[in-house]
């Protein structure tokens, strides 16, 4: 069965109707303009990033400090923070940003985690490299985290929009 194409509003039409209840409902739907969708992805990603950074901060502050003698703790703390941040990311992505259903739920979750893992495997070594190359120890570890996050966002958005979800 072929699904009818959803009606997408132009960016101007979306901006005009934001004050109405129907406009806000459309903005929060999966059929929002692609720029609005990317903004929603940014908010959802921000929540996942806050989760990641919060767990990362707790782990590096109280359990695995990133210091001269323990530079590899950056990677270990990132692995630990990866899990809860992906729960937040998947939940917000399917409820608010992308249309689920391109694949069955099991395959969708597997692809989602695979894309997240790919992004993680690109971003985390970049962050670890920054810690080592620029000597980003102590509070400077967050610069390395920022480098890692930017790389991850680019990989994740492309995979989620074009491979995992229905756009």
TORDRENGU-776433 format. One record per residue (C-alpha): residue number from 1; residue in one letter; x, y, z. Coordinates in Angstrom, 1 decimal, always signed. Each point is the difference from the previous one (the first is absolute). Layout:
% TORDRENGU-776433
+-----+--------+--------+--------+--------+
! num ! residu !      x !      y !      z !
+-----+--------+--------+--------+--------+
! NUM !      a !      X !      Y !      Z !
...
+-----+--------+--------+--------+--------+
//
This chain:
% TORDRENGU-776433
+-----+--------+--------+--------+--------+
! num ! residu !      x !      y !      z !
+-----+--------+--------+--------+--------+
!   1 !      x !   +0.0 !   +0.0 !   +0.0 !
!   2 !      x !   +1.4 !   +3.4 !   -1.0 !
!   3 !      x !   -0.2 !   +2.7 !   +2.7 !
!   4 !      x !   -1.2 !   +3.4 !   -1.2 !
!   5 !      x !   +2.7 !   +2.7 !   +0.3 !
!   6 !      x !   -0.4 !   +2.1 !   +3.1 !
!   7 !      x !   -0.9 !   +3.7 !   -0.4 !
!   8 !      x !   +3.1 !   +2.0 !   +1.0 !
!   9 !      x !   -0.4 !   +3.7 !   +0.7 !
!  10 !      x !   +2.6 !   +2.4 !   -1.4 !
!  11 !      x !   +2.2 !   +1.6 !   +2.6 !
!  12 !      x !   -2.0 !   +3.3 !   -0.3 !
!  13 !      x !   -3.3 !   -1.8 !   +0.5 !
!  14 !      x !   +1.4 !   -1.8 !   +3.0 !
!  15 !      x !   +1.2 !   +3.3 !   +1.5 !
!  16 !      x !   -3.5 !   +1.6 !   -0.6 !
!  17 !      x !   -1.9 !   -2.7 !   +1.7 !
!  18 !      x !   +2.2 !   -0.5 !   +3.1 !
!  19 !      x !   -2.4 !   +2.1 !   +2.1 !
!  20 !      x !   -3.0 !   -2.2 !   -0.7 !
!  21 !      x !   -0.7 !   -3.3 !   +1.8 !
!  22 !      x !   +0.0 !   -1.8 !   -3.4 !
!  23 !      x !   +3.3 !   +1.6 !   -0.9 !
!  24 !      x !   +1.7 !   -1.1 !   +3.2 !
!  25 !      x !   -1.4 !   -3.5 !   -0.5 !
!  26 !      x !   +1.4 !   +0.0 !   -3.6 !
!  27 !      x !   +3.4 !   +1.3 !   +1.3 !
!  28 !      x !   +0.1 !   -2.9 !   +2.5 !
!  29 !      x !   -1.0 !   -2.5 !   -2.6 !
!  30 !      x !   +2.2 !   -2.1 !   -2.3 !
!  31 !      x !   -1.1 !   +2.0 !   -3.0 !
!  32 !      x !   +1.7 !   +3.3 !   +0.9 !
!  33 !      x !   +2.2 !   +1.8 !   -2.6 !
!  34 !      x !   +3.5 !   -1.5 !   -0.3 !
!  35 !      x !   +1.6 !   +3.0 !   +1.6 !
!  36 !      x !   -2.4 !   -0.3 !   +2.9 !
!  37 !      x !   +0.7 !   -3.7 !   +0.1 !
!  38 !      x !   +3.8 !   +0.7 !   +0.3 !
!  39 !      x !   -0.7 !   +2.5 !   +2.8 !
!  40 !      x !   -2.0 !   -2.6 !   +1.8 !
!  41 !      x !   +2.8 !   -2.5 !   -0.6 !
!  42 !      x !   +2.3 !   +2.6 !   +1.6 !
!  43 !      x !   -2.2 !   +0.2 !   +3.1 !
!  44 !      x !   -0.3 !   -3.8 !   +0.2 !
!  45 !      x !   +3.7 !   -0.3 !   -0.5 !
!  46 !      x !   +0.6 !   +2.7 !   +2.6 !
!  47 !      x !   -2.0 !   -2.1 !   +2.5 !
!  48 !      x !   +2.1 !   -3.1 !   -0.9 !
!  49 !      x !   +3.2 !   +2.1 !   +0.2 !
!  50 !      x !   -0.9 !   +1.3 !   +3.4 !
!  51 !      x !   -0.6 !   -3.6 !   +1.1 !
!  52 !      x !   +3.4 !   -1.0 !   -1.4 !
!  53 !      x !   +1.8 !   +3.0 !   +1.4 !
!  54 !      x !   -1.7 !   -0.4 !   +3.4 !
!  55 !      x !   +1.0 !   -3.7 !   +0.3 !
!  56 !      x !   +3.4 !   +0.7 !   -1.4 !
!  57 !      x !   +0.5 !   +2.8 !   +2.6 !
!  58 !      x !   -1.1 !   -2.2 !   +2.9 !
!  59 !      x !   +2.2 !   -2.9 !   -1.1 !
!  60 !      x !   +3.1 !   +2.2 !   -0.6 !
!  61 !      x !   -0.5 !   +2.0 !   +3.1 !
!  62 !      x !   -0.6 !   -2.8 !   +2.5 !
!  63 !      x !   +1.2 !   -3.3 !   -1.6 !
!  64 !      x !   +2.3 !   +0.3 !   -3.0 !
!  65 !      x !   +1.8 !   +3.4 !   +0.0 !
!  66 !      x !   +1.7 !   +1.1 !   -3.2 !
!  67 !      x !   +3.5 !   +0.9 !   +1.2 !
!  68 !      x !   +3.5 !   -0.6 !   -1.1 !
!  69 !      x !   +0.2 !   -3.5 !   +1.4 !
!  70 !      x !   -3.4 !   -1.0 !   -1.3 !
!  71 !      x !   -0.6 !   +1.6 !   -3.4 !
!  72 !      x !   -1.8 !   -3.1 !   -1.2 !
!  73 !      x !   -2.8 !   +0.7 !   +2.5 !
!  74 !      x !   -1.4 !   +2.4 !   -2.6 !
!  75 !      x !   -0.9 !   -3.0 !   -2.2 !
!  76 !      x !   -1.3 !   -2.1 !   +2.9 !
!  77 !      x !   -2.2 !   +2.8 !   +1.3 !
!  78 !      x !   -1.3 !   +0.5 !   -3.6 !
!  79 !      x !   -1.0 !   -3.6 !   -0.3 !
!  80 !      x !   -1.9 !   +0.1 !   +3.3 !
!  81 !      x !   -1.8 !   +3.3 !   -1.0 !
!  82 !      x !   -0.9 !   -1.5 !   -3.5 !
!  83 !      x !   -2.7 !   -2.3 !   +1.3 !
!  84 !      x !   -2.4 !   +2.4 !   +1.8 !
!  85 !      x !   +0.5 !   +2.7 !   -2.6 !
!  86 !      x !   -1.1 !   -2.4 !   -2.7 !
!  87 !      x !   -3.2 !   -0.9 !   +1.9 !
!  88 !      x !   -0.8 !   +3.7 !   +0.1 !
!  89 !      x !   +0.9 !   +0.5 !   -3.6 !
!  90 !      x !   -2.0 !   -2.9 !   -1.4 !
!  91 !      x !   -3.1 !   +0.9 !   +2.1 !
!  92 !      x !   +0.0 !   +3.7 !   -1.0 !
!  93 !      x !   +0.8 !   -0.8 !   -3.7 !
!  94 !      x !   -2.9 !   -2.4 !   -0.5 !
!  95 !      x !   -2.5 !   +2.0 !   +2.1 !
!  96 !      x !   +0.8 !   +3.5 !   -1.3 !
!  97 !      x !   +2.4 !   +0.2 !   -3.0 !
!  98 !      x !   -0.1 !   -2.9 !   -2.4 !
!  99 !      x !   -2.8 !   -2.4 !   -1.2 !
! 100 !      x !   +0.8 !   -3.5 !   +1.2 !
! 101 !      x !   -1.1 !   -2.9 !   -2.1 !
! 102 !      x !   +2.4 !   -0.1 !   -3.0 !
! 103 !      x !   +1.1 !   -3.3 !   +1.6 !
! 104 !      x !   -1.4 !   -2.3 !   +2.7 !
! 105 !      x !   +0.7 !   +1.1 !   +3.5 !
! 106 !      x !   +2.8 !   -2.5 !   +0.7 !
! 107 !      x !   +1.8 !   +0.9 !   -3.2 !
! 108 !      x !   -0.6 !   +3.7 !   +0.6 !
! 109 !      x !   +1.5 !   -0.2 !   +3.5 !
! 110 !      x !   +2.9 !   -2.0 !   -1.3 !
! 111 !      x !   +0.7 !   +2.5 !   -2.8 !
! 112 !      x !   -0.4 !   +2.9 !   +2.5 !
! 113 !      x !   +2.6 !   -1.5 !   +2.3 !
! 114 !      x !   +2.2 !   -0.9 !   -2.9 !
! 115 !      x !   +0.0 !   +3.6 !   -1.2 !
! 116 !      x !   +0.5 !   +1.3 !   +3.5 !
! 117 !      x !   +2.9 !   -2.4 !   +0.4 !
! 118 !      x !   +1.5 !   +1.1 !   -3.3 !
! 119 !      x !   -0.2 !   +3.6 !   +1.0 !
! 120 !      x !   +1.4 !   -0.9 !   +3.5 !
! 121 !      x !   +2.9 !   -1.8 !   -1.7 !
! 122 !      x !   +0.8 !   +3.1 !   -2.0 !
! 123 !      x !   -0.6 !   +2.6 !   +2.6 !
! 124 !      x !   +1.6 !   -1.6 !   +3.1 !
! 125 !      x !   +3.4 !   -0.6 !   -1.6 !
! 126 !      x !   -0.1 !   +3.6 !   -1.2 !
! 127 !      x !   -0.6 !   +1.1 !   +3.6 !
! 128 !      x !   +2.7 !   -2.4 !   +1.3 !
! 129 !      x !   +2.4 !   +1.4 !   -2.6 !
! 130 !      x !   -0.8 !   +3.6 !   +1.1 !
! 131 !      x !   +0.6 !   -1.0 !   +3.6 !
! 132 !      x !   +3.4 !   -1.4 !   -0.9 !
! 133 !      x !   +1.1 !   +2.5 !   -2.7 !
! 134 !      x !   -1.2 !   +3.2 !   +1.7 !
! 135 !      x !   +0.5 !   -1.2 !   +3.6 !
! 136 !      x !   -3.6 !   +0.6 !   +0.8 !
! 137 !      x !   +0.0 !   -1.2 !   +3.6 !
! 138 !      x !   -2.2 !   +0.9 !   +2.9 !
! 139 !      x !   -2.8 !   +2.5 !   -0.9 !
! 140 !      x !   +1.5 !   +0.2 !   -3.6 !
! 141 !      x !   -1.4 !   -3.5 !   -0.6 !
! 142 !      x !   -3.3 !   +1.7 !   -1.0 !
! 143 !      x !   +1.7 !   +1.5 !   -3.1 !
! 144 !      x !   +0.8 !   -3.6 !   -1.1 !
! 145 !      x !   -3.6 !   -1.0 !   +0.7 !
! 146 !      x !   -1.2 !   +2.9 !   -2.2 !
! 147 !      x !   +2.1 !   -1.3 !   -2.9 !
! 148 !      x !   -1.4 !   -3.4 !   +0.5 !
! 149 !      x !   -3.6 !   +1.2 !   +0.1 !
! 150 !      x !   +0.3 !   +2.0 !   -3.3 !
! 151 !      x !   +1.3 !   -3.0 !   -1.9 !
! 152 !      x !   -2.7 !   -2.2 !   +1.5 !
! 153 !      x !   -2.9 !   +2.4 !   -0.8 !
! 154 !      x !   +1.0 !   +0.0 !   -3.7 !
! 155 !      x !   +0.2 !   -3.7 !   -0.3 !
! 156 !      x !   -3.1 !   -0.7 !   +2.0 !
! 157 !      x !   -2.3 !   +2.5 !   -1.7 !
! 158 !      x !   +0.9 !   -1.4 !   -3.5 !
! 159 !      x !   -0.5 !   -3.6 !   +1.0 !
! 160 !      x !   -3.3 !   +0.6 !   +1.9 !
! 161 !      x !   -1.6 !   +2.2 !   -2.7 !
! 162 !      x !   +1.0 !   -2.0 !   -3.0 !
! 163 !      x !   +0.5 !   -3.6 !   +1.1 !
! 164 !      x !   -1.9 !   -0.7 !   +3.2 !
! 165 !      x !   -3.2 !   +2.0 !   +0.2 !
! 166 !      x !   -2.5 !   +1.1 !   -2.6 !
! 167 !      x !   +1.5 !   +3.5 !   -0.2 !
+-----+--------+--------+--------+--------+
//
